[in-house]
Amino acid sequence: MKDFAFDYDEENDSLFIYLPDKKSSGAVELGNFVFDFDENEKLMAIEILDASKTLSRVLSKIVELTKIDELKAEVTDFRNMASIKISIKTPSENETAVIILPNIKEKSPALSY
């Protein structure tokens, strides 16, 4: 698992999880998730919109996002999918969620403008 940097914007309830040394070359939005990929089509960032509500649906316990101490993620590619395992550590909780994401190999027509 990699240590990802993260920023939580409490005012907008948005959690941004990212690899600090990578740059996005494209993104895919699925519901309240925005997945950013680098030039090699590797996941390098995830933004979770309406994060408190969204994460309460995928985690077994409610995590107070302002108290996250550590966040790790592991991406496993298989067939035409990617499994993203996110581990969140707070002073009182350790929670893990798995998100399945279809691999999208085609560039968005919107990127050509």
Helices and strands as residue ranges (DSSP letters): E 2-3, E 5-9, E 14-18, E 26-30, E 33-37, E 43-48, H 51-58, G 65-67, E 70-78, E 81-89, E 94-102, G 109-112
